[in-house]
Amino acid sequence: MSLARSPYRPPRLLRSPHLQSLLASSPLRGLRARRRLLQAPARHEPVLLELADGVRLQGVYSAPAATPRALVLLLHGWEGSLDSSYMRLTAARLLQAGAAVFRLNFRDHGDTHHLNPGLFHSNRLDEVVQAAAEVAARWPIRPYFAAGYSLGGNFALRLGLRADPQRLPLQKVAAVCPVLDPARTMDAMERGWPVYLRYFERKWRGSLARKRRLFPQLHGFDDAVLRLRMRALTAWMVARHTDFPDLDAYFDGYRVAGGRLRALAVPADILMAADDPVIPTAGFGALARLPRVHVELARHGGHCGFIERASLDGYAERWVVQRLLGAPADADSKSGDTP
């Protein structure tokens, strides 16, 4: 469809991609996000989804005070959760715009490691499709959209490939800094500033250790496994906990680069930063030439940052609302500016 230049222009002091990426997940922004969501005029309902083959996934359904004008499924990034800052801030914006929101935890994210014995991996698309379909059936609010950040953006795009009027009635998807080519993302993290690789390694090791404590008979790996670096640890997981023959096949399983999105059943909007230190921008131009795909490329923003000012408000959250609901993306509401 198109590749557009983003109107997002951060102040000069906020143009570092590393500062953007770190501020996006800072504790201060986390506190602000929690406050924003609590201030939104809505009720929040914890939900446990019982899916096929005994799979259980957790989420939170939030409904505005008035009749919802739409329903939006929000998907977090790897080692994030439904309580991540960007999830709460986006939910608050959507609720203020009149939409109902379902924030889904992937398997083994948030406080959900006990719900399923098997490990999370990025090719567990079927259970996310089932969860999205269950949400649509339980709350038949239309239109129904999905949006995600980073790996969640990758899942949102793959949900767009599975959209179906009867079972998964999505009408549009939006993705912020989505993982397009996992192999290139791994290369970028290994070549780039080591903070990102160390961060994800630490988070994943903690997740695996927690899984081992909960299911010791199923996950009897020793501490030597937890000391493996990211690529070796991923290869270990692929060999023992997936049906893929090797790491390359596993990465290809959830790759959406090239022509993979040509078969999208619904329109997809993508927001990407040219300076993203985790997701290489190579391939986004070709993606924008596909039917039903619109890419907005910002010069700055880092990885899922797009911080606009010292208040730590983000352009990405407003962009999601604008692309899905049509609300202005370049103007704050008064309620959005409440401290």
C-alpha positions as CSV (number, residue, x, y, z in Angstrom):
1,M,0.0,0.0,0.0
2,S,2.4,2.7,1.1
3,L,5.4,3.9,3.1
4,A,4.9,7.2,4.9
5,R,7.2,9.5,6.8
6,S,6.1,9.8,10.4
7,P,5.1,13.2,11.9
8,Y,6.8,12.1,15.1
9,R,9.5,14.6,16.0
10,P,11.0,14.3,19.5
11,P,12.9,17.1,21.2
12,R,16.7,17.1,20.5
13,L,17.5,15.7,24.0
14,L,15.3,12.7,23.3
15,R,16.7,11.7,19.9
16,S,19.1,9.0,21.2
17,P,17.7,5.6,20.3
18,H,19.1,4.1,23.4
19,L,17.6,6.8,25.7
20,Q,14.3,6.2,23.9
21,S,14.4,2.5,24.4
22,L,15.5,2.7,28.1
23,L,12.9,5.4,29.0
24,A,10.2,3.3,27.4
25,S,10.6,0.6,30.1
26,S,11.8,2.8,33.0
27,P,10.2,2.4,36.5
28,L,9.1,6.1,36.3
29,R,7.1,5.4,33.2
30,G,5.7,2.3,34.8
31,L,4.3,4.3,37.6
32,R,2.8,6.9,35.2
33,A,1.3,4.1,33.2
34,R,-0.4,2.5,36.2
35,R,-1.8,5.9,37.3
36,R,-3.1,6.6,33.8
37,L,-4.9,3.3,33.5
38,L,-6.4,3.7,37.0
39,Q,-7.7,7.2,36.0
40,A,-9.4,5.9,32.9
41,P,-13.2,5.7,33.3
42,A,-13.5,2.0,33.1
43,R,-14.0,-1.3,34.9
44,H,-11.4,-4.0,34.7
45,E,-12.0,-7.8,34.9
46,P,-9.3,-10.4,35.2
47,V,-10.0,-13.3,32.9
48,L,-8.7,-16.9,32.6
49,L,-9.2,-18.3,29.1
50,E,-9.6,-22.1,28.9
51,L,-8.4,-23.2,25.4
52,A,-7.9,-26.4,23.5
53,D,-5.5,-29.1,24.8
54,G,-5.7,-27.8,28.3
55,V,-4.0,-24.5,27.5
56,R,-4.8,-21.6,29.8
57,L,-4.0,-18.0,29.1
58,Q,-4.6,-15.0,31.4
59,G,-5.9,-11.5,30.4
60,V,-7.7,-8.5,31.6
61,Y,-10.9,-7.1,30.0
62,S,-11.5,-3.4,30.4
63,A,-14.7,-1.7,29.4
64,P,-15.4,2.1,29.2
65,A,-18.3,3.6,31.1
66,A,-20.3,4.1,28.0
67,T,-21.2,1.5,25.3
68,P,-17.9,0.5,23.6
69,R,-17.4,1.7,20.1
70,A,-14.9,-1.1,19.4
71,L,-12.9,-4.0,21.0
72,V,-9.1,-4.0,20.8
73,L,-6.9,-7.0,21.7
74,L,-3.5,-5.8,22.9
75,L,-0.4,-8.0,22.7
76,H,2.9,-7.3,24.6
77,G,6.5,-8.0,23.6
78,W,8.8,-10.8,24.6
79,E,9.3,-10.9,28.4
80,G,6.8,-8.1,28.8
81,S,3.3,-8.6,30.2
82,L,-0.2,-7.1,30.1
83,D,1.1,-4.7,32.8
84,S,4.0,-3.4,30.7
85,S,4.0,0.4,30.5
86,Y,3.1,0.6,26.8
87,M,0.2,-1.9,27.4
88,R,-1.3,0.2,30.2
89,L,-0.7,3.5,28.4
90,T,-2.2,2.2,25.2
91,A,-5.2,0.7,27.0
92,A,-5.8,4.0,28.8
93,R,-5.8,5.9,25.5
94,L,-8.2,3.4,23.9
95,L,-10.6,3.5,26.8
96,Q,-10.6,7.3,26.8
97,A,-11.5,7.0,23.1
98,G,-14.4,4.8,23.9
99,A,-13.1,1.3,23.0
100,A,-13.1,-1.8,25.2
101,V,-9.7,-3.5,25.6
102,F,-8.5,-7.0,26.2
103,R,-4.8,-7.2,27.4
104,L,-3.5,-10.8,26.9
105,N,-0.6,-12.4,28.6
106,F,1.3,-14.9,26.5
107,R,2.2,-18.2,28.1
108,D,4.9,-17.8,30.8
109,H,4.6,-14.0,30.8
110,G,3.5,-12.0,33.8
111,D,2.5,-14.1,36.8
112,T,1.3,-17.1,34.6
113,H,4.1,-19.7,34.6
114,H,2.0,-22.1,36.7
115,L,-0.8,-22.2,34.1
116,N,0.8,-24.4,31.5
117,P,3.6,-27.0,31.9
118,G,5.1,-26.4,28.4
119,L,7.5,-23.5,27.7
120,F,6.5,-20.4,25.7
121,H,8.1,-20.0,22.3
122,S,7.4,-17.6,19.5
123,N,5.7,-20.2,17.2
124,R,2.9,-20.9,19.6
125,L,0.5,-19.0,17.3
126,D,-2.4,-21.4,17.5
127,E,-3.1,-20.7,21.2
128,V,-3.0,-17.0,20.6
129,V,-5.4,-17.4,17.7
130,Q,-7.7,-19.4,19.9
131,A,-7.5,-16.7,22.7
132,A,-8.3,-14.0,20.2
133,A,-11.3,-16.0,18.9
134,E,-12.5,-16.6,22.4
135,V,-12.3,-12.9,23.2
136,A,-14.3,-12.1,20.1
137,A,-17.0,-14.7,21.1
138,R,-17.2,-13.7,24.7
139,W,-17.5,-10.0,24.0
140,P,-19.2,-9.6,20.6
141,I,-18.3,-5.9,20.2
142,R,-17.6,-4.8,16.7
143,P,-15.4,-3.7,15.1
144,Y,-12.7,-5.9,16.5
145,F,-9.0,-5.0,16.2
146,A,-5.6,-6.3,17.4
147,A,-2.5,-4.3,18.2
148,G,0.9,-5.3,19.5
149,Y,4.4,-4.2,20.3
150,S,7.7,-5.9,19.2
151,L,7.1,-9.6,19.3
152,G,3.4,-8.8,20.1
153,G,3.4,-6.8,16.8
154,N,4.7,-9.9,15.1
155,F,1.8,-11.9,16.6
156,A,-0.7,-9.2,15.6
157,L,0.4,-9.4,12.0
158,R,0.2,-13.2,12.0
159,L,-3.3,-12.9,13.5
160,G,-4.1,-10.7,10.5
161,L,-3.1,-13.7,8.3
162,R,-5.6,-15.9,10.2
163,A,-8.5,-13.4,10.3
164,D,-11.8,-15.0,9.5
165,P,-15.4,-13.5,9.5
166,Q,-16.8,-16.4,11.4
167,R,-14.2,-17.4,14.0
168,L,-11.7,-14.5,14.2
169,P,-13.5,-11.4,12.9
170,L,-10.6,-9.0,13.0
171,Q,-11.1,-5.9,10.8
172,K,-7.6,-4.4,11.2
173,V,-4.3,-4.9,13.0
174,A,-1.6,-2.5,14.1
175,A,2.0,-3.2,15.0
176,V,4.7,-1.1,16.7
177,C,8.3,-2.1,16.0
178,P,7.3,-5.6,15.1
179,V,9.8,-8.4,14.7
180,L,9.9,-9.1,11.0
181,D,12.9,-11.4,10.6
182,P,13.9,-13.1,13.8
183,A,17.3,-14.2,12.5
184,R,18.2,-10.6,11.7
185,T,16.9,-9.4,15.0
186,M,19.2,-12.0,16.7
187,D,22.2,-10.7,14.6
188,A,21.4,-7.1,15.5
189,M,21.3,-7.8,19.2
190,E,24.6,-9.7,19.0
191,R,26.3,-6.9,17.1
192,G,24.8,-4.0,18.9
193,W,25.0,-2.4,22.3
194,P,25.2,-5.4,24.7
195,V,22.7,-3.9,27.1
196,Y,19.7,-5.3,25.1
197,L,21.1,-8.8,24.8
198,R,21.9,-8.9,28.5
199,Y,18.5,-7.6,29.4
200,F,16.6,-10.3,27.5
201,E,19.0,-13.0,28.6
202,R,18.5,-12.1,32.2
203,K,14.7,-12.0,31.9
204,W,14.5,-15.3,30.0
205,R,16.8,-17.1,32.4
206,G,14.6,-15.9,35.3
207,S,11.5,-17.2,33.4
208,L,13.1,-20.6,32.8
209,A,14.3,-20.9,36.3
210,R,10.8,-20.2,37.6
211,K,9.4,-22.8,35.2
212,R,11.9,-25.4,36.5
213,R,10.8,-24.7,40.1
214,L,7.1,-25.2,39.2
215,F,7.6,-28.3,37.0
216,P,10.8,-29.9,38.2
217,Q,10.0,-33.4,36.7
218,L,9.3,-31.9,33.3
219,H,12.1,-29.3,33.3
220,G,15.1,-30.9,34.9
221,F,17.8,-28.9,33.1
222,D,20.8,-27.8,35.2
223,D,22.2,-24.3,35.8
224,A,24.7,-24.8,33.0
225,V,21.8,-24.3,30.6
226,L,20.8,-21.1,32.2
227,R,24.3,-19.7,31.7
228,L,24.1,-20.2,27.9
229,R,24.1,-17.1,25.7
230,M,21.0,-16.1,23.8
231,R,21.7,-17.9,20.5
232,A,22.8,-21.1,22.3
233,L,19.9,-21.0,24.7
234,T,17.4,-20.5,21.9
235,A,18.9,-23.5,20.0
236,W,18.6,-25.6,23.2
237,M,15.0,-24.7,23.6
238,V,14.2,-25.4,19.9
239,A,15.9,-28.8,20.1
240,R,14.0,-29.9,23.3
241,H,10.7,-28.1,23.3
242,T,9.6,-27.6,19.7
243,D,9.2,-29.8,16.6
244,F,11.6,-27.6,14.5
245,P,14.7,-29.4,13.3
246,D,17.0,-26.4,14.0
247,L,17.3,-22.8,14.9
248,D,17.0,-21.5,11.3
249,A,13.7,-23.4,10.8
250,Y,12.4,-22.1,14.1
251,F,13.2,-18.5,13.1
252,D,11.6,-19.0,9.7
253,G,8.5,-20.3,11.4
254,Y,7.5,-16.8,12.7
255,R,9.2,-14.7,10.1
256,V,6.8,-12.2,8.5
257,A,9.3,-10.5,6.2
258,G,9.4,-10.7,2.4
259,G,6.1,-11.7,0.9
260,R,4.7,-13.5,4.0
261,L,2.1,-10.8,4.6
262,R,0.8,-10.8,1.0
263,A,-2.0,-13.1,2.2
264,L,-3.2,-10.7,4.9
265,A,-7.0,-10.9,5.2
266,V,-7.3,-7.5,6.8
267,P,-5.4,-4.1,6.5
268,A,-2.2,-3.8,8.7
269,D,-0.6,-0.6,9.9
270,I,3.0,-0.7,11.1
271,L,5.0,2.0,13.0
272,M,8.8,1.7,12.8
273,A,11.7,3.8,13.9
274,A,14.7,4.0,11.6
275,D,17.1,4.0,14.6
276,D,15.6,0.9,16.3
277,P,18.6,-0.8,17.9
278,V,16.8,-4.2,18.0
279,I,14.7,-4.5,14.9
280,P,16.6,-3.8,11.6
281,T,14.7,-1.6,9.2
282,A,15.8,-3.6,6.1
283,G,12.7,-5.1,4.6
284,F,10.2,-2.5,5.7
285,G,10.3,-0.8,2.3
286,A,9.4,-4.0,0.5
287,L,6.7,-4.7,3.1
288,A,5.1,-1.4,2.4
289,R,4.6,-2.4,-1.3
290,L,2.4,-5.3,-0.3
291,P,-1.4,-5.0,-0.6
292,R,-3.1,-4.1,2.7
293,V,0.1,-2.9,4.4
294,H,0.8,0.7,5.4
295,V,4.2,1.4,7.0
296,E,4.9,4.7,8.9
297,L,8.7,5.2,9.4
298,A,9.9,7.6,12.0
299,R,13.5,8.9,12.0
300,H,13.7,8.5,15.8
301,G,12.0,6.5,18.4
302,G,14.3,3.6,19.4
303,H,12.7,0.3,20.2
304,C,9.0,0.8,21.2
305,G,10.0,4.2,22.6
306,F,8.6,7.2,20.7
307,I,8.8,9.3,23.9
308,E,7.6,12.8,23.2
309,R,8.4,14.9,26.3
310,A,9.7,14.8,29.9
311,S,6.3,13.5,31.0
312,L,7.3,10.3,29.2
313,D,4.1,10.3,27.1
314,G,4.5,8.3,23.9
315,Y,3.5,8.9,20.3
316,A,3.1,5.1,19.7
317,E,0.1,4.8,22.0
318,R,-1.7,7.7,20.3
319,W,-0.7,6.2,16.9
320,V,-2.4,2.9,17.8
321,V,-5.6,4.8,18.7
322,Q,-5.5,6.9,15.6
323,R,-4.9,4.0,13.2
324,L,-7.6,1.8,14.7
325,L,-10.2,4.3,15.8
326,G,-9.5,7.3,13.7
327,A,-8.9,9.6,16.7
328,P,-6.3,12.4,16.1
329,A,-2.7,11.2,16.6
330,D,-1.2,14.6,17.0
331,A,-3.3,16.1,19.8
332,D,-3.6,15.1,23.5
333,S,-6.9,15.0,25.2
334,K,-7.2,17.0,28.4
335,S,-7.8,13.8,30.3
336,G,-4.6,12.3,28.8
337,D,-2.6,15.2,30.3
338,T,-3.8,14.6,33.8
339,P,-0.7,13.9,36.0
